[in-house]
């Protein structure tokens, strides 16, 4: 067992040394792998941040009913009392046009626009808080509220979060698709690099086979070469992703300030970095095992 581990250590070290001997060509290969791996890593980082933002927004279990302009305050209060007795209604509140205008005045960016208005265009609003956030019962209650003659429009306040969730799911699927394509490209880059290495050392391989070396013995250094290339590319990809995060964080901070938020872009955690390294190493190993192994079997001693 000790001899077996020592042999692996020697072949792994020799494979790393062989990569160092030809720095320019291997550096270009490593950079190609790094920028390829940086794309899915950056996409994952962005999707993770979008999910972090949406998770902090709980689905609001409330309905907003906009009343007709000709509905008086007394009619609105009467409807409010009726709605409050309905099933699945926790509480109700009434917002008059005047109160709504004050809220708009307090909102950032609306002050100047409201000052240009001759009169108050806002309708009376009834906000209905639900007992639970069950979408089926909320939708049924919204339909019942729309049937009231005083109501012009009813908005279920979770609709925009549902649309945002659909966009988030689309981003996740696009990330998976692009990541799959990029990882396949990484597999092909490593496989083609090792295939060229095999053909460059064809004479040496033929001599080794002639003296009785097995295919697994000859293949082992190429397995280590594939893993070393992939790991080096993953390390550089991590730095590229870090730089991308720092650049994007500036834009995110400026956007967050406009919304009075202290949100900052989240980078890759330690466990996510380890996953990046493991996935890259696995791809390097598989590329070497499948591609280099196939071409190695085709080389026969003279």
C-alpha positions as CSV (number, residue, x, y, z in Angstrom):
1,X,0.0,0.0,0.0
2,X,2.9,2.4,0.9
3,X,4.6,1.6,-2.4
4,X,1.3,2.2,-4.3
5,X,0.8,5.6,-2.6
6,X,4.5,6.5,-3.2
7,X,4.1,5.7,-6.9
8,X,1.0,7.9,-7.2
9,X,2.9,10.7,-5.4
10,X,5.8,10.4,-7.8
11,X,3.6,10.4,-10.9
12,X,1.5,13.3,-9.7
13,X,4.6,15.4,-8.9
14,X,6.1,14.5,-12.2
15,X,2.9,15.5,-14.1
16,X,3.0,18.9,-12.3
17,X,6.7,19.3,-13.1
18,X,6.0,18.5,-16.8
19,X,3.4,21.2,-16.9
20,X,5.9,23.7,-15.4
21,X,8.5,22.8,-18.0
22,X,6.2,24.1,-20.8
23,X,4.7,27.2,-19.1
24,X,3.6,29.2,-22.2
25,X,1.4,26.6,-23.9
26,X,0.0,25.3,-20.6
27,X,-0.6,28.8,-19.4
28,X,-2.8,29.5,-22.5
29,X,-4.7,26.3,-21.9
30,X,-5.2,27.1,-18.2
31,X,-6.5,30.6,-19.0
32,X,-8.9,29.2,-21.5
33,X,-10.2,26.8,-18.8
34,X,-10.3,29.6,-16.2
35,X,-12.4,32.0,-18.3
36,X,-14.7,29.1,-19.3
37,X,-15.2,28.1,-15.6
38,X,-15.6,31.8,-14.5
39,X,-18.7,32.2,-16.6
40,X,-20.9,29.6,-14.8
41,X,-19.3,30.6,-11.5
42,X,-20.3,34.3,-12.1
43,X,-23.8,33.3,-13.2
44,X,-24.2,31.1,-10.1
45,X,-23.1,34.0,-7.9
46,X,-25.7,36.3,-9.6
47,X,-28.6,33.8,-9.3
48,X,-27.6,33.2,-5.6
49,X,-27.9,36.9,-4.9
50,X,-31.2,37.2,-6.7
51,X,-32.5,34.3,-4.5
52,X,-31.1,36.0,-1.4
53,X,-33.1,39.1,-2.2
54,X,-36.3,37.4,-3.0
55,X,-36.1,35.2,0.1
56,X,-36.2,38.3,2.3
57,X,-39.5,39.3,0.6
58,X,-42.3,37.3,2.2
59,X,-45.4,36.8,0.1
60,X,-47.9,39.4,1.4
61,X,-51.2,37.9,2.3
62,X,-53.3,40.9,1.4
63,X,-55.6,42.3,-1.3
64,X,-55.8,45.9,-2.4
65,X,-59.2,47.0,-3.7
66,X,-59.4,50.3,-5.7
67,X,-62.8,51.8,-5.5
68,X,-64.6,53.8,-8.2
69,X,-64.0,57.5,-8.2
70,X,-67.7,58.3,-7.5
71,X,-67.8,56.2,-4.3
72,X,-68.3,58.4,-1.2
73,X,-66.5,57.9,2.1
74,X,-69.7,56.6,3.7
75,X,-70.1,54.0,0.9
76,X,-66.5,52.9,1.3
77,X,-66.9,52.5,5.1
78,X,-70.0,50.5,4.6
79,X,-68.2,48.1,2.2
80,X,-65.3,48.0,4.6
81,X,-67.6,46.7,7.4
82,X,-69.1,44.1,5.0
83,X,-65.8,42.8,3.8
84,X,-64.5,42.5,7.4
85,X,-67.1,39.9,8.1
86,X,-66.1,37.6,5.2
87,X,-64.4,34.3,5.8
88,X,-60.6,34.3,5.6
89,X,-60.4,38.0,6.3
90,X,-58.2,38.9,9.2
91,X,-58.5,42.7,9.1
92,X,-59.3,45.6,6.8
93,X,-58.1,49.2,6.5
94,X,-59.3,52.2,4.5
95,X,-57.1,54.6,2.7
96,X,-58.8,57.8,1.6
97,X,-57.6,59.7,-1.5
98,X,-56.1,62.4,0.8
99,X,-54.2,59.8,2.8
100,X,-52.9,58.2,-0.4
101,X,-51.7,61.5,-1.6
102,X,-49.8,62.1,1.6
103,X,-48.1,58.7,1.3
104,X,-47.0,59.6,-2.2
105,X,-45.6,62.9,-1.0
106,X,-43.6,60.9,1.5
107,X,-42.3,58.5,-1.1
108,X,-38.9,59.4,-2.7
109,X,-39.1,60.8,-6.2
110,X,-42.8,61.5,-6.3
111,X,-42.9,64.9,-4.7
112,X,-42.2,66.9,-7.8
113,X,-44.6,64.9,-10.0
114,X,-47.5,65.3,-7.5
115,X,-46.9,69.1,-7.3
116,X,-47.8,69.4,-11.0
117,X,-51.3,67.9,-10.5
118,X,-54.3,70.2,-10.3
119,X,-56.4,67.8,-8.3
120,X,-56.2,64.5,-6.5
121,X,-56.5,61.6,-9.0
122,X,-56.2,58.9,-6.4
123,X,-59.2,56.6,-5.6
124,X,-60.3,55.3,-2.3
125,X,-58.5,52.1,-1.3
126,X,-59.5,49.2,0.9
127,X,-56.6,46.9,2.1
128,X,-57.7,43.4,3.1
129,X,-55.4,41.3,5.2
130,X,-56.0,37.6,4.9
131,X,-55.8,35.0,7.6
132,X,-53.4,32.8,5.7
133,X,-51.3,33.0,2.5
134,X,-53.1,30.2,0.6
135,X,-53.2,31.3,-3.0
136,X,-56.5,29.5,-3.8
137,X,-58.5,31.1,-1.1
138,X,-56.9,34.5,-1.8
139,X,-57.8,34.3,-5.5
140,X,-61.4,33.3,-4.6
141,X,-61.7,36.2,-2.2
142,X,-60.3,38.6,-4.9
143,X,-62.9,37.4,-7.3
144,X,-65.7,37.9,-4.7
145,X,-64.4,41.4,-4.0
146,X,-64.3,42.3,-7.7
147,X,-68.1,41.4,-7.9
148,X,-68.9,44.4,-5.6
149,X,-70.3,47.3,-7.5
150,X,-68.1,49.9,-5.7
151,X,-64.9,48.1,-6.6
152,X,-63.1,49.1,-9.8
153,X,-60.0,46.9,-9.6
154,X,-58.6,44.3,-7.1
155,X,-54.9,43.6,-7.0
156,X,-53.5,40.5,-5.3
157,X,-50.2,41.8,-3.9
158,X,-48.4,38.5,-4.3
159,X,-48.8,38.6,-8.1
160,X,-45.6,40.6,-8.7
161,X,-43.7,38.2,-6.4
162,X,-45.0,35.2,-8.5
163,X,-43.7,36.9,-11.6
164,X,-40.4,37.6,-9.9
165,X,-40.2,33.9,-8.9
166,X,-40.8,32.9,-12.5
167,X,-38.0,35.1,-13.6
168,X,-35.8,33.7,-10.9
169,X,-36.6,30.2,-12.1
170,X,-35.8,31.2,-15.7
171,X,-32.5,32.6,-14.6
172,X,-31.7,29.4,-12.8
173,X,-32.5,27.3,-15.8
174,X,-30.4,29.5,-18.1
175,X,-27.5,29.2,-15.7
176,X,-27.8,25.4,-15.7
177,X,-28.0,25.3,-19.5
178,X,-25.0,27.6,-20.0
179,X,-23.0,25.9,-17.3
180,X,-23.6,22.5,-18.9
181,X,-22.4,23.8,-22.2
182,X,-19.4,25.5,-20.7
183,X,-18.4,22.5,-18.7
184,X,-18.7,20.4,-21.9
185,X,-16.3,22.9,-23.5
186,X,-13.9,22.5,-20.5
187,X,-14.1,18.7,-21.0
188,X,-13.2,19.0,-24.7
189,X,-10.4,21.5,-24.1
190,X,-8.7,19.2,-21.5
191,X,-9.4,16.1,-23.6
192,X,-7.9,17.6,-26.8
193,X,-4.8,18.9,-24.8
194,X,-4.1,15.5,-23.5
195,X,-4.7,13.9,-26.9
196,X,-1.9,16.1,-28.3
197,X,0.3,15.2,-25.4
198,X,-0.2,11.6,-26.1
199,X,0.7,12.0,-29.8
200,X,3.8,14.0,-28.9
201,X,5.0,11.2,-26.7
202,X,3.9,8.4,-29.0
203,X,7.4,6.9,-29.4
204,X,8.0,6.9,-25.6
205,X,4.6,5.2,-25.1
206,X,5.5,2.5,-27.7
207,X,8.7,1.8,-25.9
208,X,7.0,1.6,-22.5
209,X,4.4,-0.9,-23.9
210,X,7.3,-2.8,-25.5
211,X,8.9,-3.4,-22.1
212,X,5.6,-4.5,-20.6
213,X,4.1,-1.3,-19.1
214,X,0.3,-1.6,-18.7
215,X,-2.1,1.0,-20.1
216,X,-3.2,2.0,-16.6
217,X,0.5,2.7,-15.6
218,X,1.1,4.8,-18.7
219,X,-2.3,6.6,-18.4
220,X,-1.8,7.6,-14.7
221,X,0.4,10.7,-15.4
222,X,-2.1,11.9,-17.9
223,X,-4.9,11.6,-15.3
224,X,-2.9,13.8,-13.0
225,X,-2.1,16.2,-15.8
226,X,-5.8,16.6,-16.6
227,X,-6.6,17.2,-12.9
228,X,-3.8,19.7,-12.4
229,X,-4.9,21.7,-15.5
230,X,-8.5,21.7,-14.3
231,X,-7.6,22.7,-10.7
232,X,-5.3,25.5,-11.9
233,X,-8.1,26.8,-14.2
234,X,-10.6,26.6,-11.3
235,X,-8.3,28.6,-9.0
236,X,-7.9,31.4,-11.6
237,X,-11.6,31.2,-12.3
238,X,-12.2,31.9,-8.6
239,X,-10.1,35.0,-8.8
240,X,-11.9,36.1,-12.0
241,X,-15.3,35.6,-10.3
242,X,-14.0,37.6,-7.3
243,X,-13.0,40.5,-9.6
244,X,-16.4,40.3,-11.4
245,X,-18.1,40.4,-8.0
246,X,-16.2,43.5,-6.9
247,X,-17.0,45.3,-10.2
248,X,-20.7,44.4,-10.0
249,X,-20.9,45.2,-6.3
250,X,-20.3,48.9,-7.1
251,X,-23.4,49.0,-9.4
252,X,-25.4,47.0,-6.8
253,X,-24.5,49.4,-4.0
254,X,-25.6,52.4,-6.1
255,X,-28.9,50.6,-6.9
256,X,-29.4,49.7,-3.3
257,X,-28.9,53.2,-2.1
258,X,-31.7,54.4,-4.4
259,X,-34.0,51.9,-2.5
260,X,-32.6,52.8,0.9
261,X,-31.2,49.3,1.2
262,X,-27.8,48.1,2.6
263,X,-27.7,45.1,0.3
264,X,-24.2,44.0,-0.8
265,X,-23.3,41.4,-3.5
266,X,-22.6,38.0,-1.9
267,X,-19.5,36.3,-3.3
268,X,-18.7,32.6,-3.4
269,X,-18.6,30.9,0.1
270,X,-15.8,28.5,1.1
271,X,-18.0,25.4,0.4
272,X,-19.1,26.8,-3.0
273,X,-15.4,27.4,-3.8
274,X,-14.6,23.8,-2.9
275,X,-17.4,22.6,-5.1
276,X,-16.0,24.6,-8.0
277,X,-12.6,22.9,-7.4
278,X,-14.1,19.4,-7.1
279,X,-16.2,19.8,-10.2
280,X,-13.3,21.1,-12.2
281,X,-11.0,18.3,-10.9
282,X,-13.6,15.7,-11.7
283,X,-14.1,17.0,-15.3
284,X,-10.3,17.0,-15.7
285,X,-10.1,13.4,-14.5
286,X,-13.0,12.2,-16.7
287,X,-11.6,14.0,-19.7
288,X,-8.2,12.3,-19.2
289,X,-9.7,8.9,-18.5
290,X,-12.1,8.8,-21.4
291,X,-10.2,10.7,-24.1
292,X,-6.6,9.9,-23.3
293,X,-7.5,6.4,-22.4
294,X,-9.2,5.8,-25.7
295,X,-6.2,7.1,-27.8
296,X,-3.7,5.3,-25.5
297,X,-5.3,2.0,-26.4
298,X,-4.9,2.7,-30.1
299,X,-1.1,3.1,-29.7
300,X,0.6,-0.2,-30.2
301,X,4.3,-1.1,-29.7
302,X,6.2,-1.4,-33.0
